[in-house]
Amino acid sequence: MNQQQRDKIASGQGFIAALDQSGGSTPKALRLYGIEESAYSGEAEMFALVHRMRERIVTSPAFNGERIVGAILFERTMDDDFGGKSAVEFLWKDKGVVPFLKIDKGLMDEADGVQLMKPNPGLDALLARAKAKGVFGTKERSVIKANNPSGIAAVLDQQFEVARQVLAAELVPIIEPEVDIKAADKAAIEVEMKKGLLARLDTIDPATPVMLKLTLPSVDGFFKELVEHPSVLKVVALSGGYSREKSNELLAKNPGVIASFSRALTEGLSAQQDEAAFNQALDAAIESIYRASIA
């Protein structure tokens, strides 16, 4: 593990940029960026356009390690370039931003009020490749939609099983059991989930900690015990469909938790903006999320 990167995540001031939109979420990300589906044909063109969007973001002077401690990449992005350099190398060496990789292959159909991750038989090979490229950690997402204890337990069991596989590859896993912000019993889900997380975190060696990526909670400061757990390197929050303004408002009420926003980060950016307008909009977005993360 890169100690400098670990220290940056543990104590650095700032947030993690989630630049890992994948197959299912890419058309929406492009549409919000001002590129309609009629503008491209097929997956290759779609991913080329979203890569250009990501490259425009990370090569902007507004994007740097002073306010952004990490960035989560999609697998295709990890294998591509930013500014003529390996994306992973560019993030760390040029920008001072710690690189992470999204490793899940999407979600299974809902059962017991949750969506588990799809099987991922090639994970060991992917982890080895990520490690060789200089990736620090990974992110793996499940979704909880109802307060079903057996479903929540299944999500957490699968997440920690994958986390141990990641730790064995000498990478740091970001465990992400997202709670749907539209769930009628969201607060009750968070109580059950936190109980399950604390029990499983007690089985993780603090010498090889994990990270948590969680939906902003219904009760302010609800994740305090998770933030302070010796086996947790950092707790980060997803925006989950909230606007950037709402996400920042909620985040600021949760000390010790930093942002890991995707759509809320790119809100207001457009392919039609010139460089000055784009950089100004990105700078304002980054500054607002940074302020909420250090509140």
C-alpha positions as CSV (number, residue, x, y, z in Angstrom):
1,M,0.0,0.0,0.0
2,N,1.2,3.5,-0.9
3,Q,1.6,5.2,2.5
4,Q,1.5,8.7,1.0
5,Q,-1.8,7.9,-0.6
6,R,-3.2,6.3,2.6
7,D,-2.2,9.4,4.6
8,K,-3.9,11.6,2.0
9,I,-7.2,9.7,2.3
10,A,-7.0,9.4,6.1
11,S,-6.2,13.1,6.9
12,G,-6.3,15.1,3.7
13,Q,-8.7,18.0,3.3
14,G,-11.2,17.5,0.5
15,F,-13.4,14.9,-1.2
16,I,-13.5,12.0,-3.6
17,A,-14.7,12.7,-7.2
18,A,-16.8,9.8,-8.5
19,L,-16.0,9.6,-12.2
20,D,-17.1,6.0,-12.6
21,Q,-20.4,6.1,-14.6
22,S,-20.7,2.8,-16.4
23,G,-22.9,1.3,-19.1
24,G,-26.2,1.9,-17.5
25,S,-25.6,5.4,-16.1
26,T,-23.6,6.8,-19.0
27,P,-26.4,7.9,-21.2
28,K,-28.0,9.9,-18.4
29,A,-24.6,11.4,-17.5
30,L,-24.1,12.5,-21.1
31,R,-27.6,13.8,-21.4
32,L,-27.1,16.0,-18.3
33,Y,-23.9,17.2,-19.9
34,G,-25.8,18.3,-23.0
35,I,-25.2,15.3,-25.3
36,E,-28.3,13.5,-26.4
37,E,-28.4,9.8,-27.4
38,S,-29.0,10.8,-31.0
39,A,-25.5,12.3,-31.0
40,Y,-23.8,8.9,-30.9
41,S,-24.2,5.4,-32.2
42,G,-23.3,2.3,-30.2
43,E,-21.3,1.7,-27.0
44,A,-17.9,2.6,-28.3
45,E,-18.9,6.1,-29.4
46,M,-20.8,6.6,-26.1
47,F,-17.8,5.7,-24.0
48,A,-15.5,7.9,-26.1
49,L,-17.8,10.9,-25.4
50,V,-18.0,10.2,-21.7
51,H,-14.2,9.8,-21.6
52,R,-13.8,13.2,-23.2
53,M,-16.1,14.6,-20.5
54,R,-14.0,13.0,-17.7
55,E,-10.7,14.2,-19.3
56,R,-12.1,17.7,-19.6
57,I,-12.9,17.6,-15.9
58,V,-9.6,16.2,-14.6
59,T,-7.4,18.3,-16.8
60,S,-9.1,21.5,-15.8
61,P,-7.0,23.7,-13.5
62,A,-9.9,23.6,-11.0
63,F,-9.4,19.9,-10.5
64,N,-6.4,19.2,-8.2
65,G,-5.3,17.6,-5.0
66,E,-5.8,20.7,-2.9
67,R,-9.5,20.1,-2.7
68,I,-9.9,16.6,-4.2
69,V,-8.2,13.8,-2.3
70,G,-9.3,10.9,-4.6
71,A,-11.1,10.0,-7.8
72,I,-13.0,6.8,-8.7
73,L,-12.5,5.5,-12.2
74,F,-14.5,3.1,-14.5
75,E,-12.4,0.2,-15.7
76,R,-12.2,1.6,-19.3
77,T,-11.0,4.9,-17.9
78,M,-8.2,3.2,-15.9
79,D,-7.0,1.6,-19.2
80,D,-7.2,5.0,-21.0
81,D,-5.2,8.2,-20.9
82,F,-5.6,11.7,-19.5
83,G,-3.5,14.4,-21.1
84,G,-1.5,11.9,-23.0
85,K,-0.5,9.9,-19.8
86,S,-2.0,6.8,-18.2
87,A,-5.1,8.0,-16.4
88,V,-4.0,6.5,-13.1
89,E,-0.5,8.0,-13.3
90,F,-1.9,11.4,-14.4
91,L,-4.2,11.6,-11.4
92,W,-1.5,10.9,-8.8
93,K,1.6,12.3,-10.3
94,D,0.2,15.4,-12.1
95,K,-2.8,16.2,-9.9
96,G,-2.0,14.7,-6.5
97,V,-5.3,12.8,-6.5
98,V,-5.5,9.2,-5.2
99,P,-6.9,6.8,-7.9
100,F,-9.7,4.3,-7.1
101,L,-11.4,1.8,-9.4
102,K,-15.0,0.7,-9.6
103,I,-14.9,-3.1,-9.7
104,D,-18.5,-4.3,-9.5
105,K,-20.3,-5.5,-12.7
106,G,-23.6,-3.9,-11.9
107,L,-26.6,-5.1,-9.9
108,M,-28.8,-8.2,-9.9
109,D,-32.6,-7.9,-9.9
110,E,-34.2,-6.9,-6.7
111,A,-34.9,-9.7,-4.1
112,D,-35.7,-9.3,-0.4
113,G,-35.8,-5.5,-0.8
114,V,-32.2,-5.3,-2.1
115,Q,-30.0,-5.5,-5.2
116,L,-26.9,-7.6,-4.8
117,M,-23.8,-7.2,-7.0
118,K,-23.7,-9.5,-10.1
119,P,-21.1,-12.3,-10.0
120,N,-17.6,-11.2,-10.8
121,P,-15.5,-14.2,-11.8
122,G,-12.6,-12.2,-13.2
123,L,-12.1,-10.0,-10.1
124,D,-8.7,-11.4,-9.1
125,A,-7.2,-10.6,-12.5
126,L,-8.8,-7.1,-12.5
127,L,-7.4,-6.4,-9.0
128,A,-3.9,-7.5,-10.0
129,R,-4.1,-5.3,-13.1
130,A,-5.3,-2.3,-11.0
131,K,-2.5,-2.8,-8.5
132,A,0.1,-2.9,-11.2
133,K,-1.2,0.3,-12.7
134,G,-0.9,2.1,-9.3
135,V,-4.6,2.1,-8.2
136,F,-4.9,2.5,-4.4
137,G,-8.4,1.2,-3.8
138,T,-11.7,-0.1,-5.2
139,K,-15.4,0.7,-5.0
140,E,-18.2,-1.9,-5.1
141,R,-21.9,-0.9,-5.0
142,S,-25.1,-2.7,-3.8
143,V,-28.5,-1.1,-3.2
144,I,-30.9,-1.4,-0.3
145,K,-34.5,-0.5,-1.0
146,A,-36.5,-1.8,2.0
147,N,-36.0,-2.6,5.7
148,N,-35.7,-6.4,5.2
149,P,-33.1,-7.7,7.7
150,S,-32.3,-10.8,5.7
151,G,-31.8,-8.7,2.5
152,I,-29.6,-6.2,4.3
153,A,-27.5,-9.0,5.8
154,A,-27.1,-10.5,2.4
155,V,-25.8,-7.2,1.0
156,L,-23.4,-6.7,3.8
157,D,-22.1,-10.3,3.7
158,Q,-21.4,-10.0,0.0
159,Q,-19.8,-6.6,0.4
160,F,-17.4,-7.8,3.1
161,E,-16.6,-11.0,1.1
162,V,-15.5,-8.8,-1.8
163,A,-13.7,-6.4,0.6
164,R,-11.6,-9.3,1.9
165,Q,-10.7,-10.3,-1.7
166,V,-9.7,-6.7,-2.3
167,L,-7.6,-6.5,0.9
168,A,-5.9,-9.8,-0.1
169,A,-4.8,-8.0,-3.4
170,E,-3.3,-5.2,-1.2
171,L,-5.8,-2.6,-2.2
172,V,-8.3,-0.7,0.0
173,P,-12.0,-1.5,-0.6
174,I,-14.7,1.1,-0.5
175,I,-17.8,-0.8,0.7
176,E,-20.9,0.8,-0.7
177,P,-24.3,-0.5,0.5
178,E,-26.3,2.4,-0.9
179,V,-29.7,3.1,0.7
180,D,-32.3,4.3,-1.8
181,I,-33.2,7.9,-0.9
182,K,-36.8,7.2,-2.0
183,A,-37.2,4.2,0.5
184,A,-40.2,4.8,2.7
185,D,-38.4,3.3,5.7
186,K,-35.0,4.9,5.0
187,A,-34.2,5.8,8.6
188,A,-35.1,2.3,9.8
189,I,-32.9,0.8,7.1
190,E,-30.0,2.9,8.3
191,V,-30.4,1.6,11.8
192,E,-30.3,-2.0,10.7
193,M,-27.5,-1.4,8.3
194,K,-25.3,0.4,10.8
195,K,-25.7,-2.4,13.3
196,G,-24.7,-4.9,10.6
197,L,-21.7,-2.8,9.5
198,L,-20.4,-2.4,13.1
199,A,-20.6,-6.1,13.7
200,R,-18.7,-6.9,10.5
201,L,-16.1,-4.1,10.9
202,D,-15.1,-5.7,14.2
203,T,-13.8,-8.7,12.1
204,I,-11.5,-6.4,10.0
205,D,-7.9,-5.9,11.2
206,P,-7.3,-2.1,11.8
207,A,-3.9,-2.5,10.2
208,T,-5.7,-3.1,6.9
209,P,-8.8,-0.8,7.1
210,V,-11.7,-0.5,4.7
211,M,-13.6,2.6,3.6
212,L,-17.4,3.1,3.6
213,K,-19.5,4.9,1.0
214,L,-23.0,5.6,2.3
215,T,-26.1,7.5,1.5
216,L,-26.4,10.7,3.5
217,P,-28.3,9.7,6.6
218,S,-31.8,10.7,7.8
219,V,-30.4,11.6,11.2
220,D,-27.5,14.2,11.4
221,G,-24.3,12.6,12.7
222,F,-25.7,9.1,12.5
223,F,-22.4,7.6,11.2
224,K,-20.2,8.9,14.1
225,E,-19.5,5.4,15.3
226,L,-18.5,4.3,11.8
227,V,-16.3,7.4,11.3
228,E,-14.5,6.6,14.6
229,H,-14.2,2.8,14.1
230,P,-10.5,1.7,14.1
231,S,-11.0,-0.5,11.0
232,V,-12.4,2.4,8.9
233,L,-10.0,4.6,7.0
234,K,-12.7,7.1,5.8
235,V,-16.4,7.4,5.5
236,V,-17.6,9.0,2.3
237,A,-21.1,10.0,1.2
238,L,-22.9,9.5,-2.1
239,S,-25.3,12.1,-3.4
240,G,-27.9,9.4,-4.3
241,G,-30.1,11.7,-6.5
242,Y,-30.1,14.7,-4.2
243,S,-29.2,18.0,-5.9
244,R,-25.7,19.4,-5.2
245,E,-27.2,22.1,-2.9
246,K,-29.2,19.5,-0.9
247,S,-26.3,17.1,-0.8
248,N,-23.9,19.7,0.5
249,E,-26.5,20.8,3.1
250,L,-26.8,17.3,4.4
251,L,-23.1,16.5,4.2
252,A,-22.2,19.6,6.3
253,K,-24.3,18.2,9.2
254,N,-22.2,15.0,9.3
255,P,-18.7,15.7,10.7
256,G,-16.0,13.4,9.6
257,V,-17.8,12.3,6.5
258,I,-16.6,13.6,3.1
259,A,-18.3,13.7,-0.3
260,S,-17.9,11.1,-3.0
261,F,-20.3,12.7,-5.5
262,S,-20.9,11.9,-9.1
263,R,-23.9,13.6,-10.6
264,A,-23.8,16.3,-8.0
265,L,-20.2,17.1,-9.0
266,T,-21.0,17.4,-12.7
267,E,-24.3,19.3,-12.2
268,G,-24.2,22.5,-14.3
269,L,-21.4,21.4,-16.6
270,S,-22.1,21.3,-20.3
271,A,-20.4,20.2,-23.5
272,Q,-21.5,23.5,-25.0
273,Q,-19.6,25.7,-22.5
274,D,-16.3,27.3,-23.6
275,E,-13.3,26.5,-21.5
276,A,-13.6,29.6,-19.3
277,A,-17.2,29.0,-18.5
278,F,-16.6,25.3,-18.0
279,N,-13.7,25.8,-15.6
280,Q,-15.6,28.5,-13.7
281,A,-18.6,26.2,-13.3
282,L,-16.4,23.3,-12.2
283,D,-14.4,25.4,-9.8
284,A,-17.7,26.6,-8.1
285,A,-18.9,23.0,-7.9
286,I,-15.7,21.7,-6.4
287,E,-15.4,24.6,-3.9
288,S,-19.0,24.1,-2.6
289,I,-18.5,20.3,-2.2
290,Y,-15.1,20.9,-0.6
291,R,-16.6,23.3,1.9
292,A,-19.3,20.9,2.9
293,S,-16.7,18.1,3.2
294,I,-14.6,20.0,5.7
295,A,-17.5,21.5,7.6
